Amino acid sequence: MRFKSNKLLNTLLVLGSVVFFIACDEEFNTIGSDIFDENDRVADATYEVSAVNNKMDRIRTDNLPVFQLGDYKDPVYGKTNYEFITQVSLSSTVFGKYSQELEDNSDADDSDATIVENETVSSVYLYIPFFSEEVEDTTSTEVDENDPKEFTLDSIYGNMDQEFNLKVQESTYYLRRLDPDQEFTEAQEYYSDGDLKSFNTTVIYDDVYKIDPSEILFFENEDDPDTEDEDESQNVSSRLTPGLYVQLDNAFFQEKILDMEGNSVLANSDNLKDYLRGFYFSIDSPADDLLMLLDIENANIRINYDYDEWDNNDTTDDTSDDQIVTSSGNITLSLSSNGNDVHVNFIEESAYPAVITEQLNSAEDASRIYLRGGAGAYAALDLFVGEDLEALRAENRLVNQADLLLYIDTEAMNSYGDPIYPDRLFLYKLEEGESIVDQVADVQLDAGGAIYSGVLELDENDNPWRYRFGVTEHVTEILRGDSENVTLGLSFTADVTNFNYVAATSEGNDIMAPKTAAISPLGVILYGNNISQDNNDKKLRLELYYTKTK
């Protein structure tokens, strides 16, 4: 199991008080005996919260902050396949020293140095970094600078030690950046249920691969003959953090890139994207037990090449020692989105267990809440079920704290095997696709989630217990009549500071979902409202701590 404690809870009361004073309107700015009745100073109440399970049909997955790649079988929800397609950007359209135009006219100019360069690919490497963190050296042992540094890998689920088949193919599908149906003023939307495999053509890599958590080292220095005691060629020239690192097909990039120097297909970014439309990535994990979340921003394809260069041996007045030598260069194809490129993740789920599917197809108040990231499952929550809000507002309650409590059904989770519990859930205004005010306050006060929370909490035995959301300001606005009691969405996030929402559909209906939910492979089962009396202490509920005003 993988747990994460909420280290920020210790500051909850202090930060909660700060938000309380910020949120109060003018009639509650001063707390004194003329406002409060001592007999009513401490009061609390518990209110019903309804929960309805929903299954997504699809979620928008273009230009997510990470690549998802894998065949992964969740202990609870079953197998999911993750593949992606991406465009690329070329770092330079001039290969060697001279443009193709200069090379073509080399016989007609006055310089001997201008020659046909005959650029030839020597090697091509794909690099997509893992998310990793360098291990801090706590020993006093002297470290050899030419040894690889130690890293721990993050965001890899399943068995990292297994071998799997990695395939990279050229795609002929044109990924539009702008939507013609919106007069090219809005981004084209791409969804998790897309199927573009029929557009895959040339295979540029297809082989067995195994994750290597080691740093990738390069030794490209030349030995200095004047330093007899040191061989500089044995010194590290550059290094990369751990990642997917494979050699691709030279002939493909010779034909597609180097041989096209000076051609209009490489003249600008738009032409390139129409000519070389993208690459499609997939894996086959025999055990269905591997999912990698990969760093897109630093991913690239490096093309190394040799070319002919005129060498005058630094004797410009003497041409007798001039010669043509072989030099080397490189260009990169960036896989980063950088605001102009498009990349899309495709997520294909197998059928959920029957007991879960039945709950997801029900419009009734749930006994269990089933949540799954990606194009998975979410819940719609309604607060103050069965309450007369106007009557509550008339009581002039000053809300000191409001907590939405969601308890994990650990028995159900454990019955499926060895589950991984999500570190954090996410609560938002479902239909509007907006954050609740407590999340906004949390970010504005740089509270790191201590106000809004949603973090996994452990019991006294350090076992997964519950998730708690601080909804004090959201409830306050409802009871003051400043905000409607809208339906809330319950989903996933890895980042409480993320306010981005994307389009999704559920049973054909358009909804909004947090963007980061699309990159979570995890799931969890929670107790709902409609449960037996034996589990009443784990019932989904809203708890209020308030003071009545005169």
N, C-alpha and C positions, 0 to 999 in steps of 0.2 A: 504494500500500500504506500501511497505517497501523500503525506499530510503537510499542511502549512499552518502554523499557529498565527493568530492575529496579534502581532506584537504592538499594534497601535491602540488596543483597547484601554491601556493604562491612561491614555490621554483623553478618553472619551468624555468624561464628565466636565473637564476643564473646557475643552473645545465646544462641547454642547452648550455650555453656559454662554460662550461668546456668541454663538449663532442665535441663542434665545434672545439676547439683548438687541442684536441687530434686527431681528425679525419683528419684534413687538412694535405695534403702531403707537401713536402718541398717547392714547388713553392709558397705556400700560407702562409708560416710560419710567414712572416712579413707583417703587414698591414700598408701601407704608401701611400703618394701621388704619388710615382713613379709607383704604381700598379693600383690604382683605379682612375677612372674618377669621379669627384664629381657629375656630372650630372647623373651617373648611380648608385650612392651609394645605393639608396633605390628603389627597383623594386619588383613587385609581379606579379604572374600569377596563373590562375586556370586551371587545366587540367582534362580531362574526365577520369573517372574510370568506367569500366564495372563490373557488378556483375551478376553471374549466380547462381541460387539456386540449391542445391543438397540435396537429401535425403540419409542418410546412410542406408545400409542394416543391418549392425552390426558394433560393435566396440569391440576391445579386452578389457576384463574386469576381467582378473585374477590378483590377488594380488594388487588391488587398495588400496589406503591408508585408506579407510573407508568402512564399510558395508552399503549398501543401502537396506532398508526394508520398504515396504509400498504399499498401494493402493492410488494413488494420481491423482487427476483430475486438470490439469492445465486449467485456464480459457480460454486460447487461443487454446492449442494444444490437449486437451482432456485427457483421462485416460491413466495412465501407471502403470503397476504392477512391483514391484521390489522384488526379492527373492534372496537368496544366499545360497551357500554350502561352507563348510569349513572343512579342516582337523584339527586335534588336536595333541598336543604334551603332553606327560606324564612327570610330574615333577620327579617321582621316580618309580622304579620298585620293591622296597622293601617296604612292608606295615608292620607297627608295628616296633618292634626292630630288628627282625631277618629275614634273607632271607628265602625263602621257603625251600631251601636245608637244612639249619640249623634246621628248624622246623621238616622236614621229618626225620632227624637223631637225634632228641632230646632224644629219648630213649637210644641211643647208646653212647652219650657223657657223660662226667664226671660232668656236671653242672646241678644242679637242676633248675637253672634259665631259661635254654633253654627249652621252651615248645611249643606246638602247640598253636598258638595265636588266631585262630578262628576269624579273622577280619570280622566284620559285618558292612555294611553301615548303618549309622544312619540318614544321610540327604545328599542331593545333591542340590547345587544351581548354577544356571546359572547367570552370571553377564556380561552384555555388557554396558559399560558406554556411556552416551550421551556426546556430546561436551558441556561443561558448563563452566561458570566462576563464581567464588565466588563473591557475592555482598559485596562491601566494606562497613564496618560499619562506618558511619559518625556521629553517635551519641555518647554521653558520657555515655550511659546506660551500666551498668555492665552486661556482658553476662555470662550466665550459661554454663560452659564447657560441660555439658551433654545435652544441647539443640542442635538440628540440625542447621548447618549453612545454610544461604540462598544462593541459586544459581540461575542464569539465564541460561536457556537452549538455545543452539544455534544449527542451522542446523536441525531444525524440522519444517516441512512445513505442513500447514493445522491445523486442530482442535485438540489441545493437550488434550482437556478435554473429548473427546469421549472415549467410550469403544470399543475395537476391539478384534478379536480373534487371538491369537498368537499360532502358531503350530511349534513344533520342532520334527523332525523325523530323525531316522538313515538312512543314504544313503549307498547303497551297490555299488555305482559307484566308480571305482578306478581312482583317480585323479593323473595322472602321473606328476612328476615335470619336467622331461626331455623328449624331443621329440625323439622317436626312428627313425623317418624319417630323423633326423639330426644327426644320430649316437650318440645320447644322449649328444651332446655338446651344444645344445640350449634348452632354456626353452620351455615346451609345451605351446601352445597358446590356450586359451579358450575365447569364445566370448559371447556377450550379448544375442544372439538368441538361446543359448543352451537350451535344454529341457531334464532334468534329473529326472522329477517327477516319471517316471515309476520305478526308482531304489529306491524310498523311501519305507521303511518298517516300523519298530517299531516306534510307536508314544511315545515320552517320555515327551511331554507336549502338551496339547491342551485345552486351556481355555480362558475365557474372561480376558482381561487385560486393565488396564488404566495407562497412564503415571503419575508417581509421581515425581514432580520436587524437592522433598526433599532429603536431604542427608540421606544415609542409615547408621544407627547406630547399633553397636553391644555391648551387655552387657554380657561379658563372664568372668568377674572377680568373684572370690570367696570372700565372706565377711570374713574379718579378725575379729575373736571373741575378739581380744585384743583391738580393737578400737570401744568402745561402742557408740561414738558420730557419727560414720560414717558407712554407709552400702556400702562397696566397690562394691557389686554386682550391685548397682545402678549407678556406674560410667561407662562412655563409655570406652570400651576396644580398639575399632578400629572403623573406619568409612570409607565409600566409597562415592565418588561423585555420583550424581544422575545417574541412568541408568536402563536398563531392569534387573530386579532381580526376578527370579522365581524359585520355587522348582521343581526339576525334579524327575523322577521315580527311587526310590531306587533299586528296583529289577533288573532293566536293568543294572545299574552300578555294582551291586553285581555280577551278572553273567558275564558281559563283562570285568570287570576290577579286582575286588578283588579276585574272584575265579580263576583267571588266573595267580596269582602270581607264579613266577618260570617257567611259560610256555614260550616257544620260541616266541609266538605271541607278547609278551611284551618285548622281549629281547633287541630290538633296535628300533629306530625311523621308519626305513623302514618296519620292521615286523608289527609294530603297525598300520601303514597306510594301510597295506594290509589287516589287520584283522578288525580294526575299521576304516572304510574308510572315515567317515565324518558325519556331521550333516547338515540337510537341514532346512532352516528357511523361514517361510512365514507368512503373516498376511491376515486377511479378515476384511477390514474396510467397514462397511455398507454404509457409506456416500462417500466412495472413496475420502477421504479427509485427508490422513495422510501419510507422508513420513518422515522416520527417517534416518539421516546419523549418523552412530554409530562408536564409537572408537574401532577399531579392536585391537590396540596394547595393550590394557589393559583388553581385554575380556578373560574370563576363566570360566571353570566349576570346582567348588570346591566339592570334595567328602569327607565328614566327616565320620569317622568310629570309632567303638569301637573294642578293642582287649584285649585278656587275657594277663596279665603280672605277673611274679613272683615277690612278694614283701617280702623281708627278714626283713622288719621293722628296717633296719640299725643294725641288730645284726647278723653279718656274722658267729659268732661262736655258735649261738643258733638257731637251725632250728625248735624249737617247736612253734615259733610264725610266721613261714613262711606261706604265703597264696597266693592264686591266686586272683588278683584284676582286675577290669575293668578299662582300660586306654583308652584314645582317641587320635586320630591322624587325619591327613588330607593329601590329595594329590590334585594336580590340573591338569586339562587338559587345556592347553593354546590354545586359538583360534588365537593367534597372528601368523602372517606369518613368522616372524623371519628368513626369507631367505630360509627356508626349507619346510614350509607348503604351501599348495595351497588353496586359496579361490577364488571363482568366483561369480560375480553378474550376475543375469539374468534380462533382461529388456524387458518387453512385452508392446508395445504401441498399443493403439486403432487407428483407422483410423483418420487422421487429417480432419478438415473441407474441403469441396470440393474446396473452393476458394484457400486454401493453397496448396492442393494436385496438382491442376492445375499448379500453379507457380513452384512447385518443379519438375514437369515433363517437364518443358519447358527449352530449351537450349538458349532461348532469353535473351537479356539484361533485367534485372529485373526492374520492377517498384517499387516493394517492396522486401526487403530482409527478409527471414524467417529463424530465427536461433532457434535451440532447442538443449539442452544438452542431455547427454546420447547417445543413438543410434538414435539421432534425425536429425536435418538439419543443414547444414553449407553453406557457400557461397564461390565461387571462384572469386577473384578480380584480375583485370588486370589494371595496371597504364599506363598513357600516351597513352590512346586509340586514334588512328588516328594521332599520332604525329610522326614526322621524328626525331628519337632519334639522328641520326648522325648530323642533322642540329642543334639540341639543344646543343649537345656536342661541336660543333664548336663555339658556342657563349661564351664559357669559363665562365660559370656561377659558382659563388661561393655561394653555398646554405647556407643561414643563418638559415633557419628554413623551415621544410616541415611538413605539417599536413594533415592527412587523416581524413576527417570529415564524420560522420555517424549520421544522425538525426532520432530520434524515431518517428514513426507514432503513436502518442499518441491517436489519434481519433480511429484508428483501434484497438489498444490495449484495450482501455476503452470500446469499443463496445462489448467485450467478457465478461465484468464483472469487477472484481477488481484485476488487474494483479499485480504480483510481478516482479519488474524490476531487471535484473542481475546487480550486482555491477560492473562487469568488463567483457569486451570482450577480445579476444585474436587474434593476427595477426601473421602469420608465413608463411614460404615457404611451400606451399601445397605439391607439388610433392616430394620435398626432405625430408620433415619432419624435418625442421631445423628452428631455431630461426633467426629472422632478427637481424642485427648488433645493432640496437637501444635497443633491449631487453637485449642483452649481455652487452652493455655499462651501461645500467640502473642497472643491477645486480653488475657489477664490481665496479661501483662507489657508490654502496649501496644507490641508489637514491629512493628506495621504490616505483618505478613506475612513478616518476615525469618526467622522460625523455620519456619513452615509452608510459606510460599512458594506454589508453584503458578503463579508469574509467568512470562510469556514471557521467555526469555533469547535474546540475539542472539549470533552468532558473531563472529569477529574482523573480519569485513567488514560488521558491523551488519545481517546478514540473519537472519531468524527461524531458530532452531536447535532449541530444546527447551523443555520445562517440567520443573521439578524440585520434588518435594515432600520436605520434611523430615519424616520419620516416625520419628525417633529414639525418642520416648517410646512410640509405638504398638508398635514392634517390641520395645522393652524389656519392655513388659507381656506381650507374647506369649511371649518367651523366659523370662520369670520365672514363667510360668504364671498370671499375674494376669488375663489377658484371653484370650478365644478368638481364633483366627485367622479372623475373620469375612470374608465377601466385602465388598469395597469398591466403592463407586460412583464413577465418574469422569464429571463433568459440568462445568457452568459456574457462575461467580459473578462479580459485579462488586464484591463487598464481603466481605473475609475475616472481618469481624466479625459477619456475619449467621449466626445459628444457626437460622433458621426453615426448616422443611421442610414440604412439602405433599404431598398424595396424588396419585398418578398411576397409570396402568395401562400395562402392556406385555404384548401378546399375551393380554389378558384377565386378567392377574395384577396384583394390587395391589402397588405399590411406593411408596417415598418418594423425593422429589427435592428439592434445594435450591430454595427459593422464588424466589431471584434467577435461577435457570436459566430460568424461564418468561419472563423479560423480555430474554433475550439472543437476537438474531437470527443470531448468527454461528455458524460451523462450522469444523472443522479436521480434517485427516487426519494420524494419527500412525502410526509403526511399531509393530507388535505384537511378539509373541514368536515367532510361527511365520514367520520370514523367511529369505531366502537367506543363505548364508555371506558373500556380497559385501557385505551390509549389516549384518554382525554387530555392528559398532561402534555401530549405531543401534537395536539391539534393546532392547525394553522389559525393564527389569531393576531389581532391588533391590540396591544396593551398601551393604555394612556395613563400618564401621571400628570395631574392637573390641579389647578387651584380655582375655585369658584370666586368670582368677583361679586361685589354687592350690586 
